[in-house]
């Protein structure tokens, strides 16, 4: 049964305060942690999307990947790093924004001395499900765990969430030529 909507219908409202978002520690090679601030599981929405933050420790990286069913927006808020986008390197500094259409291969490398923190927005959503499936629950303020491996079935988790098949050879690593 469908609902009739009027011009006075109002959507839901959600306010997420600091340190109150769902959060997960992330495995190698990213380490660090993510926070999910907005997702369909948290608030009713007409256009399904996921929004949150990712923090990548110095010397770590988000491995090369792409999304075949999603568009992504990244916005750097602190730290410095390198975004490798379709093989081309771009500096990431606070204020850098990156739009990634479907099937754009990308990775983010923290080559700085401080945490690299960025906002992520994925349409449609699903990245939050991936982070929960591969990560470990995190409580704000607790010390970082020792680095831990990705689950053995990570490729299956990627395919049932928001990832395209991995690039040939598993993708670039930091230091590989562009």
Residue frames as qw, qx, qy, qz and C-alpha x, y, z in Angstrom:
[[0.000, 0.890, 0.457, 0.000, 0.00, 0.00, 0.00],
 [0.445, 0.294, -0.019, 0.846, 1.45, 3.39, -0.92],
 [0.197, -0.657, -0.429, 0.588, 1.16, 6.53, 1.12],
 [0.277, 0.823, 0.272, 0.414, -0.05, 9.78, -0.36],
 [0.501, -0.287, -0.190, 0.794, 2.32, 12.61, 0.47],
 [0.102, 0.942, 0.313, 0.064, 1.40, 16.22, 0.70],
 [0.400, 0.679, -0.185, 0.587, 3.55, 19.31, 0.45],
 [0.413, -0.750, 0.274, -0.437, 3.41, 19.51, 4.23],
 [0.973, -0.157, -0.111, 0.127, 5.00, 16.06, 4.71],
 [0.058, -0.865, 0.486, -0.109, 8.34, 16.34, 6.42],
 [0.779, 0.248, -0.557, 0.144, 11.20, 13.89, 6.32],
 [0.794, -0.488, -0.262, 0.248, 13.03, 12.55, 9.34],
 [0.022, 0.899, -0.315, 0.302, 15.63, 14.48, 11.31],
 [0.914, -0.200, -0.188, 0.301, 18.87, 13.05, 12.72],
 [0.015, -0.906, 0.354, -0.234, 21.56, 14.79, 14.75],
 [0.921, -0.054, -0.248, 0.296, 24.80, 12.93, 15.45],
 [0.283, -0.932, 0.221, -0.051, 27.02, 14.45, 18.11],
 [0.318, 0.646, -0.681, 0.131, 30.80, 13.93, 18.34],
 [0.012, 0.286, -0.921, 0.265, 31.80, 10.47, 19.57],
 [0.614, 0.113, 0.541, -0.564, 28.23, 9.15, 19.26],
 [0.686, 0.427, -0.368, -0.460, 28.39, 7.60, 15.77],
 [0.986, -0.027, 0.165, 0.017, 28.69, 3.87, 15.13],
 [0.115, 0.830, -0.541, -0.072, 32.43, 3.19, 14.87],
 [0.994, 0.006, 0.088, 0.071, 34.67, 0.29, 13.82],
 [0.359, -0.638, 0.569, 0.375, 38.41, -0.34, 13.91],
 [0.766, 0.574, -0.154, -0.243, 39.68, -1.25, 10.45],
 [0.908, -0.168, 0.277, 0.265, 42.08, -4.05, 9.51],
 [0.317, -0.472, 0.498, 0.655, 45.35, -3.76, 7.63],
 [0.586, 0.147, -0.069, 0.794, 46.35, -2.07, 5.40],
 [0.085, -0.762, -0.186, -0.614, 44.19, 0.92, 6.47],
 [0.382, -0.219, -0.630, 0.640, 44.26, 0.40, 10.24],
 [0.146, -0.097, 0.055, -0.983, 42.66, 3.42, 11.86],
 [0.182, 0.396, 0.827, -0.355, 38.88, 3.57, 12.20],
 [0.094, -0.351, -0.524, -0.770, 35.63, 4.64, 10.59],
 [0.203, 0.313, 0.596, -0.711, 32.49, 6.29, 11.88],
 [0.003, 0.434, 0.749, 0.500, 29.06, 5.95, 10.26],
 [0.077, 0.149, 0.310, -0.936, 27.09, 9.15, 10.86],
 [0.607, 0.329, 0.129, -0.712, 24.15, 8.73, 8.49],
 [0.079, 0.096, -0.930, -0.345, 22.75, 5.63, 6.75],
 [0.567, -0.237, -0.448, -0.649, 19.32, 4.18, 5.97],
 [0.614, -0.272, -0.720, 0.174, 19.60, 1.95, 9.04],
 [0.297, -0.210, -0.453, 0.814, 19.81, 5.09, 11.20],
 [0.239, 0.451, 0.214, -0.833, 17.17, 7.33, 9.66],
 [0.573, 0.558, 0.600, 0.016, 14.37, 7.06, 7.11],
 [0.047, -0.561, 0.329, 0.758, 15.48, 8.60, 3.80],
 [0.732, 0.577, 0.187, -0.310, 14.16, 8.77, 0.28],
 [0.608, 0.679, -0.405, 0.071, 17.55, 8.83, -1.42],
 [0.917, -0.374, 0.008, 0.141, 19.63, 6.04, 0.12],
 [0.442, 0.712, -0.392, 0.379, 23.19, 7.10, 1.01],
 [0.797, -0.436, -0.241, 0.341, 25.88, 6.47, 3.58],
 [0.172, 0.844, -0.186, 0.473, 27.98, 9.21, 5.20],
 [0.786, -0.590, -0.061, 0.173, 30.78, 9.12, 7.71],
 [0.010, 0.886, -0.463, -0.011, 34.47, 9.57, 8.39],
 [0.961, 0.043, -0.140, 0.233, 37.54, 7.44, 7.95],
 [0.242, -0.882, 0.405, 0.007, 40.80, 7.94, 9.83],
 [0.916, 0.290, -0.188, 0.205, 43.93, 6.33, 8.35],
 [0.650, -0.681, 0.141, 0.305, 47.05, 6.06, 10.50],
 [0.126, 0.831, -0.471, -0.266, 50.44, 7.39, 9.28],
 [0.080, -0.416, 0.881, 0.212, 52.13, 4.93, 6.92],
 [0.427, 0.259, 0.858, -0.123, 48.87, 3.11, 6.20],
 [0.206, 0.177, -0.456, -0.847, 46.51, 3.21, 3.22],
 [0.720, 0.320, 0.404, -0.464, 43.10, 2.37, 1.83],
 [0.502, -0.083, 0.754, 0.415, 43.85, -0.27, -0.79],
 [0.196, 0.210, -0.480, -0.829, 43.15, 0.30, -4.47],
 [0.261, 0.384, 0.876, -0.131, 39.52, -0.43, -5.37],
 [0.202, -0.072, -0.333, -0.918, 36.47, 0.81, -7.27],
 [0.399, 0.307, 0.675, -0.539, 32.70, 0.79, -6.92],
 [0.068, 0.107, 0.770, 0.626, 30.70, -0.50, -9.89],
 [0.165, -0.631, -0.723, -0.226, 27.28, 0.47, -8.52],
 [0.354, -0.807, -0.328, 0.339, 28.03, 3.61, -6.50],
 [0.324, 0.737, -0.077, 0.588, 29.30, 7.16, -6.68],
 [0.673, -0.482, -0.328, 0.455, 31.54, 8.47, -3.92],
 [0.097, 0.887, -0.093, 0.442, 32.57, 11.83, -2.55],
 [0.740, -0.267, -0.309, 0.534, 35.67, 12.20, -0.37],
 [0.023, 0.905, -0.043, 0.422, 36.55, 15.41, 1.51],
 [0.650, 0.052, -0.478, 0.589, 39.81, 15.68, 3.48],
 [0.370, -0.881, -0.182, -0.233, 39.39, 17.35, 6.88],
 [0.384, -0.835, 0.393, -0.001, 42.80, 16.81, 8.50],
 [0.726, -0.268, 0.552, 0.309, 46.23, 15.35, 7.85],
 [0.353, 0.668, -0.428, -0.496, 47.89, 14.93, 4.48],
 [0.707, -0.023, 0.702, 0.080, 48.16, 12.13, 2.00],
 [0.113, 0.307, -0.647, -0.688, 48.07, 11.03, -1.59],
 [0.746, 0.344, 0.414, -0.392, 45.02, 9.97, -3.57],
 [0.134, -0.228, 0.799, 0.540, 45.85, 7.71, -6.51],
 [0.591, 0.482, 0.363, -0.536, 42.94, 8.07, -8.95],
 [0.839, 0.531, 0.112, -0.035, 43.00, 5.88, -12.06],
 [0.848, 0.098, 0.018, 0.520, 46.78, 5.71, -11.60],
 [0.263, 0.656, -0.045, 0.706, 47.32, 9.48, -11.25],
 [0.483, -0.336, -0.540, 0.602, 48.60, 10.92, -7.95],
 [0.113, -0.749, -0.174, -0.629, 46.90, 13.90, -6.29],
 [0.181, 0.152, -0.617, 0.751, 47.78, 15.54, -2.95],
 [0.453, -0.661, -0.566, -0.194, 45.21, 15.36, -0.18],
 [0.205, 0.084, -0.422, 0.879, 45.24, 18.27, 2.25],
 [0.092, 0.527, 0.665, -0.521, 42.46, 19.72, 4.39],
 [0.338, 0.605, 0.041, -0.719, 39.84, 21.08, 2.01],
 [0.123, 0.252, -0.805, -0.523, 40.56, 18.67, -0.87],
 [0.722, 0.225, 0.416, -0.506, 37.36, 17.21, -2.35],
 [0.010, 0.244, -0.871, -0.426, 37.27, 14.24, -4.73],
 [0.774, 0.224, 0.189, -0.561, 34.25, 12.98, -6.68],
 [0.147, -0.255, 0.926, 0.237, 34.51, 9.38, -7.89],
 [0.728, 0.192, -0.178, -0.633, 32.03, 8.17, -10.50],
 [0.950, -0.056, 0.269, -0.149, 31.35, 4.48, -10.94],
 [0.935, 0.205, 0.092, 0.275, 34.30, 2.24, -11.79],
 [0.218, 0.860, -0.331, 0.321, 36.94, 4.89, -10.99],
 [0.847, -0.114, -0.385, 0.348, 39.89, 3.05, -9.43],
 [0.081, -0.828, 0.217, -0.511, 41.19, 4.82, -6.33],
 [0.752, -0.282, -0.456, 0.384, 43.33, 4.45, -3.22],
 [0.177, -0.919, 0.088, -0.342, 44.25, 6.81, -0.37],
 [0.771, 0.058, -0.393, 0.498, 47.71, 6.78, 1.21],
 [0.386, -0.923, 0.003, -0.002, 48.63, 8.49, 4.47],
 [0.752, 0.293, -0.173, 0.565, 52.19, 9.55, 3.71],
 [0.100, -0.790, 0.163, -0.583, 52.10, 12.22, 6.42],
 [0.280, 0.211, -0.753, 0.556, 53.07, 12.14, 10.09],
 [0.373, 0.034, 0.513, -0.773, 49.56, 12.58, 11.52],
 [0.428, 0.371, 0.817, -0.110, 46.27, 10.75, 11.03],
 [0.121, -0.023, -0.509, -0.852, 44.63, 11.37, 7.65],
 [0.252, 0.422, 0.754, -0.437, 40.91, 11.98, 8.22],
 [0.153, 0.009, -0.477, -0.865, 38.32, 12.37, 5.51],
 [0.597, 0.251, 0.407, -0.644, 34.56, 12.46, 5.09],
 [0.037, -0.008, 0.886, 0.463, 32.99, 9.90, 2.77],
 [0.589, 0.320, 0.269, -0.692, 29.59, 9.96, 1.11],
 [0.097, -0.076, 0.920, 0.371, 28.42, 6.97, -0.93],
 [0.608, 0.329, 0.198, -0.695, 25.32, 6.85, -3.13],
 [0.706, -0.548, -0.207, -0.398, 23.59, 4.50, -2.93],
 [0.447, -0.682, 0.506, -0.281, 24.69, 3.41, 0.51],
 [0.979, 0.043, -0.197, -0.021, 26.37, 0.16, 1.54],
 [0.436, 0.553, -0.532, 0.470, 29.89, 1.15, 2.59],
 [0.438, -0.516, 0.451, -0.582, 28.76, 1.14, 6.22],
 [0.967, -0.081, 0.076, -0.231, 27.84, -2.55, 5.87],
 [0.781, 0.424, -0.352, 0.295, 31.30, -3.35, 4.50],
 [0.068, 0.614, -0.512, 0.596, 33.06, -1.50, 7.35],
 [0.698, -0.387, 0.348, -0.492, 31.00, -3.34, 9.96],
 [0.988, 0.107, -0.058, -0.097, 31.64, -6.74, 8.31],
 [0.759, 0.382, -0.335, 0.408, 35.43, -6.39, 8.17],
 [0.058, 0.614, -0.398, 0.679, 36.06, -4.25, 11.25],
 [0.451, -0.299, -0.746, 0.388, 35.80, -4.56, 15.00],
 [0.241, -0.881, -0.366, -0.178, 33.51, -2.42, 17.18],
 [0.431, 0.235, -0.266, 0.830, 35.22, 0.70, 18.51],
 [0.324, -0.835, -0.410, 0.172, 34.47, 2.83, 21.55],
 [0.270, 0.843, -0.095, 0.455, 35.70, 6.43, 21.21],
 [0.299, -0.823, 0.387, -0.289, 38.77, 7.11, 23.33],
 [0.917, -0.267, 0.291, 0.061, 39.92, 3.51, 23.61],
 [0.205, -0.626, 0.614, 0.436, 43.48, 2.73, 22.43],
 [0.670, 0.460, -0.413, -0.412, 43.93, 1.35, 18.95],
 [0.940, -0.163, 0.300, -0.027, 44.23, -2.44, 18.79],
 [0.400, -0.392, 0.678, 0.476, 47.27, -4.18, 17.34],
 [0.432, 0.365, -0.477, -0.672, 46.97, -4.38, 13.53],
 [0.618, 0.079, 0.755, -0.206, 44.68, -7.24, 12.55],
 [0.151, -0.036, 0.781, 0.605, 44.09, -9.00, 9.21],
 [0.546, 0.099, -0.208, -0.806, 41.14, -8.63, 6.90],
 [0.791, -0.007, 0.508, -0.341, 38.64, -11.53, 7.09],
 [0.406, -0.134, 0.825, 0.369, 39.43, -14.55, 4.94],
 [0.346, 0.553, 0.733, 0.194, 36.20, -14.00, 2.97],
 [0.056, -0.582, -0.061, 0.809, 36.85, -10.29, 2.32],
 [0.032, 0.081, -0.625, -0.776, 36.35, -10.63, -1.46],
 [0.154, -0.481, -0.840, -0.199, 32.87, -12.09, -0.92],
 [0.165, -0.685, -0.452, 0.548, 32.07, -9.31, 1.56],
 [0.073, -0.371, 0.260, 0.888, 33.23, -6.72, -0.97],
 [0.092, -0.137, -0.751, -0.640, 31.02, -8.12, -3.75],
 [0.207, -0.601, -0.771, -0.040, 27.88, -8.33, -1.60],
 [0.172, -0.719, -0.290, 0.608, 28.35, -4.72, -0.45],
 [0.276, 0.910, 0.091, -0.294, 29.68, -1.96, -2.73],
 [0.261, -0.639, 0.570, 0.446, 32.88, -3.06, -4.46],
 [0.737, 0.543, -0.303, -0.267, 33.73, -3.97, -8.04],
 [0.968, -0.028, -0.049, 0.245, 35.96, -7.01, -8.57],
 [0.470, -0.729, 0.213, 0.451, 39.52, -6.14, -7.46],
 [0.385, 0.806, -0.364, -0.262, 41.95, -4.72, -10.03],
 [0.911, 0.280, -0.284, 0.103, 44.14, -7.26, -11.81],
 [0.576, 0.289, -0.521, 0.560, 46.94, -8.44, -9.54],
 [0.472, -0.567, -0.562, 0.374, 45.11, -7.08, -6.48],
 [0.006, 0.976, 0.163, 0.144, 45.82, -3.42, -7.25],
 [0.388, 0.644, -0.338, 0.567, 48.64, -0.99, -6.63],
 [0.668, -0.544, -0.338, 0.378, 50.47, -0.62, -3.34],
 [0.111, -0.978, 0.089, 0.154, 52.04, 2.58, -1.99],
 [0.381, -0.608, 0.562, 0.412, 55.32, 3.21, -3.77],
 [0.625, 0.317, 0.645, 0.304, 54.22, 1.50, -6.99],
 [0.120, -0.110, 0.326, 0.931, 54.70, 3.69, -10.04],
 [0.453, 0.461, 0.337, -0.685, 51.57, 5.52, -11.15]]
